[in-house]
Amino acid sequence: RYKEGIPLVVPEINAETTKGKKLIANPNCTTAIGLMAVWPLHKLFGLSKMVMSTYQAASGAGQPGMDELMEGTRSVLNGERDVAENKVFAHPLPFNVIPHIDKFQDNGYTKEEMKVTW
């Protein structure tokens, strides 16, 4: 999805771009899913801008992230702590929504946010 001349393909939308190609790219998973819902609207109305919100799973941080979520949830529910400890995530995850994921880029967006536009 980063290289000129390599088609960016969502098969249900633009499979024809794969004809004669030996190499194709696919978009970020959030983009592909979002496009499946938005493509029919774009065909009917010609959308020019879209704002998306995504929520990433703790499992994206692997087993350490899952362990931190489980232990933090347990400690808060058992009354051992008011707020869970955090070492894996930038902020305590249990009963919270982390305001960003991945590193911030020069444009003020995170790398994860930019994957939707690349």
Backbone as a ProteinNet text record, in pm:
[ID]
protein_1_A
[PRIMARY]
RYKEGIPLVVPEINAETTKGKKLIANPNCTTAIGLMAVWPLHKLFGLSKMVMSTYQAASGAGQPGMDELMEGTRSVLNGERDVAENKVFAHPLPFNVIPHIDKFQDNGYTKEEMKVTW
[TERTIARY]
80.9	0	84.5	213.9	302.3	375.3	359.9	441.5	357.7	400.3	335	336.5	226	218.6	172	162.1	110	-34.7	-131.5	-271.3	-309.4	-382.4	-438.1	-577.2	-597	-715.3	-803	-930.7	-1036.4	-1120	-1107.6	-1165.5	-1312.3	-1392.6	-1534.5	-1558.4	-1456.2	-1471.1	-1395.2	-1270.8	-1190.5	-1104.3	-1161.6	-1087.7	-1028.6	-1091.5	-1042.4	-901	-858.2	-723.3	-614.1	-653.3	-554.2	-517.1	-593.8	-568.9	-428.3	-354.2	-219.1	-114.9	-151.6	-57.2	-8.1	118.3	174	182.1	175	184.4	73.8	1.2	-102.2	-83.1	-150.6	-147.7	-290.6	-303.5	-435.1	-427	-537.5	-535.5	-536.5	-515.3	-529.6	-666.1	-676.2	-801	-917	-891.1	-996.4	-1047.7	-956.7	-993.8	-1078.9	-1034.7	-1107.3	-1250.4	-1266.6	-1400	-1485.5	-1427	-1500.4	-1545.5	-1458.6	-1492.1	-1607.9	-1619.1	-1729.9	-1864.7	-1871	-1994.7	-2010.8	-1900.5	-1905.6	-1912	-1856	-1850	-1987.6	-2092	-2223.3	-2273.2	-2244.2	-2284.3	-2206	-2078.2	-1995.7	-2047.8	-2084.2	-2136.3	-2265.8	-2350.5	-2477.9	-2465.9	-2380.2	-2379.6	-2246.8	-2138.5	-2009.8	-1949	-1914.9	-1855.3	-1719.5	-1690.3	-1560.5	-1475.2	-1535.9	-1462.1	-1529.6	-1447.3	-1500.9	-1420.8	-1488.6	-1423.1	-1450.8	-1343.5	-1357.2	-1303.8	-1365.1	-1312.9	-1289.9	-1177.1	-1149.4	-1110.2	-1133.1	-1097.6	-1018	-897	-807.2	-818.2	-804.2	-812.6	-682.7	-693.2	-574.7	-488.6	-548.9	-473.5	-371.9	-387	-288.5	-151.5	-147	-19.5	33.9	-31.5	15.3	-20.2	42.1	13.1	41.5	151	173.3	58.4	2.9	-110.7	-234.7	-259.1	-374.3	-358.6	-236.9	-211.9	-232.5	-183.7	-201	-348.4	-424.1	-567.8	-637	-606.5	-670.1	-633.8	-506.3	-460.7	-514.2	-511.4	-562.1	-710.2	-785.8	-930.2	-957.1	-886.3	-903.6	-873.3	-763	-723.3	-821.3	-879.2	-979	-1110.2	-1156.1	-1282.4	-1274.4	-1157.4	-1139.9	-1115.1	-1109.3	-1089.1	-945.4	-850.9	-710.5	-651.9	-708.5	-661.9	-781.6	-769.8	-873.3	-850.9	-723.4	-684.6	-579.9	-593.4	-500.7	-360.9	-262.6	-123.4	-106.9	-13.9	14.3	164.1	209.1	347.1	352	257.5	253.4	191.2	81.5	8.6	47.9	27.5	64	-21.3	-140	-233.7	-299.4	-356.8	-428	-542.6	-549.4	-649.7	-784.3	-789.9	-921.5	-1016	-1137.6	-1243.3	-1203.7	-1123.2	-1068.5	-1060	-1050.7	-1021.3	-894.1	-791.8	-663.8	-678.3	-635.1	-658.2	-575.3	-476.5	-400	-334	-298.3	-225.7	-113.9	0.5	120.7	183	282.5	360.3	296.7	308.9	261	356.2	299.4	376	392.3	472.6	496	367.7	267.5	142.8	42.3	80.2	-7.7	-96.7	-101.6	-178.9	-87.1	-145.9	-64.6	-43.5	56.3	84.2	-38.8	-107.4	-227.4	-335.5	-352.8	-451.5	-412.5	-286.1	-240.6	-254.7	-254.7	-270.8	-402.1	-501.5	-629.9	-618.6	-524.6	-511.6	-402.8	-309.5	-199	-244.6
-120.4	0	125.8	108.9	225.6	249.3	160.6	166.6	197.2	297.8	336.4	218.6	196.7	90.7	-43.4	-55.1	-176	-145.9	-215.3	-181.6	-213.7	-123	-139.7	-199.6	-322.1	-399	-436.9	-408	-466.3	-543.5	-675.8	-754	-724.1	-700.5	-674.3	-537.6	-454.7	-319.7	-300.4	-344.4	-316.8	-435.1	-553.3	-674	-663.3	-585.9	-573.3	-514.7	-445.1	-386.7	-492.3	-615.7	-722.9	-787.1	-760.5	-821.7	-790.6	-895.7	-879	-843.4	-840	-804	-929.8	-930.3	-1040	-1004.1	-875.1	-828.3	-727	-745.1	-649.9	-618.9	-516	-479.5	-475.2	-492.8	-478	-367.5	-297.5	-188.7	-241.7	-153	-181.4	-245.3	-334.7	-406.9	-312.3	-206	-108.8	-43.1	-10.9	51.5	-43.3	-167.8	-264.5	-284.4	-299.3	-319.3	-194.1	-78.7	46.7	68.7	34.5	54.8	-33.2	-149.9	-237.7	-171.1	-96	-25.6	103.9	171.1	305	301.6	198.4	194.4	210.8	140.4	161.6	305.9	367.4	507.7	599.7	571.5	651.9	641.2	520	502.5	580.6	585.4	655.5	806.8	852	993.1	1065.1	991.3	1055.3	1119.2	1040.4	1093.1	1156.7	1265.1	1331	1326.7	1293.6	1290.7	1191.2	1127.2	1032.3	1044.4	1038.5	1038.4	902.4	832.9	699.6	699.4	619.9	593.7	444.5	406.4	264.2	239.4	119.1	78.7	-50.5	-47.7	-161.6	-251	-379.6	-477.1	-483	-512.7	-531.1	-643.8	-740.3	-853.8	-812.3	-692.8	-642.5	-624.6	-615.6	-603.2	-739.8	-846.2	-980.8	-1024.2	-1133.8	-1191.7	-1094	-1015.8	-920.3	-819.6	-775.4	-683.5	-748.3	-872.6	-944.7	-970.3	-1006.3	-1029.8	-901.5	-788.8	-662.2	-626.4	-647.9	-620	-709.7	-838.5	-932.4	-901.3	-882.6	-854.8	-720.1	-620.2	-488.4	-490.1	-561.3	-573.6	-642.3	-752.8	-826.5	-738.8	-664.4	-584.1	-470.4	-413.5	-307.3	-366.5	-474.6	-535.7	-591.8	-639.6	-692.2	-581.6	-456.5	-344.7	-326.3	-395.7	-381.9	-249.5	-198.1	-71.3	6.3	137.8	219.8	227.3	229.2	236.8	129.1	57.2	-52.2	1.2	-83.1	-51.8	-67.2	7.6	-9.1	-7.3	-110	-118.9	-141	-217.5	-248.2	-132.1	-81.4	25.5	162.2	265.4	401	450.8	395.3	434.6	307.5	311.2	192.7	156.1	30.7	-11.1	-51.3	-123.7	-166.6	-48.9	-61	38.9	174.6	171.6	293.6	276.5	387.5	388.6	469.9	408.4	477.1	576.6	698.7	802.8	789.5	704.3	682.5	545.8	500.6	374.6	395.6	344.1	355.9	494.5	523	647.2	761.4	882.3	999.3	1033.6	1072.9	1113.8	1265.8	1318.5	1462.8	1542.4	1479.8	1550.2	1550.9	1492.2	1492.3	1370.4	1288	1164.1	1050.1	943.1	825.9	741.5	653.9	564.6	478.1	431.8	349.7	428.9	555.9	639.2	659.3	678.2	701.8	579.8	459.7	338.4	340.4	410.6	419.3	503.6	594.8	683.3	641.1	556.9	518.5	420.3
0	0	0	3.5	7.7	-124.3	-221.9	-341.8	-465.4	-540.9	-665.3	-762.3	-831.4	-930.2	-874.6	-743	-680	-641.8	-703.5	-673.4	-528.8	-470.7	-336.8	-355.3	-307.7	-346.8	-228	-243.4	-161.7	-263.9	-268.7	-378.8	-409.6	-308.7	-332.1	-397	-400.5	-453.3	-584.7	-591	-710.4	-754	-754.8	-793.5	-933	-1020.2	-1157.9	-1165.4	-1061.2	-1062.6	-1048.1	-1018	-1003	-1136.2	-1241.1	-1372	-1421.2	-1453.6	-1506.7	-1402.6	-1276.5	-1169.9	-1100	-1066.5	-988.3	-841	-812.3	-675.5	-650.4	-540.2	-499.9	-351.9	-304.1	-162.3	-110.9	18.1	80.1	184.8	207.8	306	449.4	541.2	683.9	707	805.2	831.3	861.9	934.2	965.2	837.7	748.4	621.3	538	525.3	442.9	493.7	623.2	680.8	663	690	673.6	530.4	435.5	294.7	249.6	307.6	269.8	300	407.1	442.5	364.4	337.9	277.8	125	62.4	-83.7	-150.3	-105.9	-168.8	-153.5	-40.2	-19.7	-113.2	-129.9	-221.2	-365	-405.4	-541.5	-561.7	-459.4	-471.4	-457.8	-365.6	-330	-353.2	-381.3	-406.6	-282.6	-185.4	-62.4	-89.9	-20.1	-36.6	89.7	203.2	328.8	422.5	505.3	601.1	730	843.1	973.3	1036.1	1075.7	1134	1275.8	1359.6	1493.3	1503.7	1560.8	1578.2	1722.7	1765.2	1900.3	1889.4	1936.4	1923.6	2047	2025.1	2133.6	2212.2	2339.9	2424.1	2370.5	2303.8	2251.8	2146.4	2090.4	1995.4	2058.6	2190.2	2262.7	2304.1	2258	2288.6	2429.9	2471.8	2603.5	2717.8	2711.5	2821	2835.5	2724.4	2729.9	2788	2748.7	2801.6	2951.1	2993.1	3136	3215.9	3161.9	3233	3244.7	3139.2	3143.2	3245.8	3243.3	3335.9	3481.1	3509.4	3646.2	3694.7	3606.7	3644.4	3673.8	3590.4	3612.7	3745.3	3770.4	3896.1	4016.6	4011.6	4127.9	4155.5	4052.9	4073.1	4125.2	4064.7	4107.7	4249.4	4288.7	4424.2	4526.6	4481.8	4572.7	4618.4	4557.1	4593.5	4545.9	4438	4380.1	4326.7	4326.8	4263.9	4113.3	4075.7	3934.3	3910.2	3800.3	3769	3739.5	3768.6	3732.7	3582.1	3524.9	3382.9	3357.6	3287.8	3242.9	3092.7	3041.1	2897.7	2821	2871.4	2803.2	2859.3	2778.1	2818.5	2935.6	2950.5	3055.3	3109.1	3228.8	3278.5	3183.7	3144.5	3046.7	3106.4	3218.9	3268.7	3294.1	3239.8	3257.5	3199.5	3094.2	3036.4	2884.7	2815.5	2672.9	2657.8	2603.8	2586.8	2471.9	2491.2	2390.7	2263.5	2263.7	2140.4	2142.8	2023.2	2012.3	1911.6	1943.8	1862	1879.4	1803.4	1818.8	1739.9	1794.6	1723.1	1609.5	1495.9	1378.6	1380.8	1290.7	1283.5	1258.4	1195.2	1163.6	1279	1394.8	1511.1	1523.1	1419.9	1423.8	1464.5	1518.5	1551.9	1426.9	1434.1	1322.2	1291.2	1394.1	1373.7	1300.8	1336.1	1266.3	1120.3	1095.4	959.8	870.1	928.6	847.6	770.5	820.6	752.6	626.8	621.8	505.6	408.1	450.4	361.3	256.1
[MASK]
++++++++++++++++++++++++++++++++++++++++++++++++++++++++++++++++++++++++++++++++++++++++++++++++++++++++++++++++++++++

